[in-house]
Amino acid sequence: MKKKCDENIIKEFKDCKNVISALGDETRQAIIIYMTINCDGNGFRVGELSDKVSVSRTSISHHLKILKENKIVDMRKEGTKNYYYINKESSSLKTLINLFKDLEEYIK
């Protein structure tokens, strides 16, 4: 039974590798923290995130691209404006949450 559990944990870690890597960067963590704490349902523009996280707009755009590629953040357009928000339905985040739940069970 333990061997099967070991294989499952290893597979889950592999499945979460890119998301863990995306969340490992301090700037991306700051973006996620800011978006979570200040969530109003409308999303955030690059300029606003740049001001609040104290990073250039170009850098914010780069980090948002990585978060978006990993399905952690999503974007909606309103005319020429782009609004970024945490993707609550993200399969990537759900997989990560399941990994930590399974790790907790495994440790017990």
N, C-alpha and C positions, 0 to 999 in steps of 0.2 A: 504493500500500500504506500509506503514511504517513497519508493522509487517513482511511482505514478505521480505522486504529489510533487516530487522534485522536478519531473519532466514538465508538469503544468506550470510551475513557477518559472522555470527557464523559458518556456514558450511565451508566457505573459511578459516577462522582461524583454524578450526580443521584440514582441509586438509593440511595446511601449518605448523602445529605444529612442526613436526620433522625438517623441513628445517629451521624454525626460531630458533629452539634449536641448530641445527648444526652451524648456522651462529652466534650464541650468544657467542661463545668462542673466546677470544682474539687471541689465536694462529691460529685458523682457519681463523679468519678475516685477520690476517697478511699474511697467505698463499694466500688467495684469492686476497688481495690487491697486493701482489708481482706478482702473476700470471697475474693479469689484467694489471698492469703497464708495465710489461716486456714481454708481449705476443709477441712471434715471430712466432707462428704457429707450433713450433716444440715440445713444452711441456717442462717439467722440471723433472729432476731426483731428487730422495730423497736427495741425498748429496748436490745438489745445493740449494734446498729449506732449508735444514738444515743450511747451511752456511749463507744464506741471512736472514733467520728468527731468527737465533741464538737459535735454539732448537735442541736437539739431534735427530739423524736419527730415533731412535726408536719412539720418540714422534711424529716426522713428519709423519712417517708411520701410526701411530695410528690415527692422525688427518685426513690424506688423506683417510684412510679407512672409517671414518665417513662421510666425504664429498662425497666419492664415493657411499656409501650406500644410500645417500640422493640425488644422481644423480646430484650433483652440480659440481663434478669433474669426469672426466673419465680418462682412462689409455689406452695407446697402447704399445705393445711390439715390440722391434726391437732386435731380437736375445735374449740375456740374459738381455737386458736393458729395464726398464720400464719408460715411459714418461707420466707425469700427466698434464692435461690441463683442463681448465674450459669447461664444457659441454654446449656449446651455444644452443643446441637443447633441453636442459633439461626441461621436463614437470614440474619438481619441481620449477625451477626458473620462468617459465612462469606463474604458478599458484600463486606464491608469487607476481609477478609483477601485475597480475590481482587483487589480494587482495588489494594492495596499490592503484591501480586505482579506485577500487570500494569504498575504504575508502575515497578517495579524493572526489568522487562524493557524497557519503553519508554525508560527513561533510558540503558540499556546501548546 
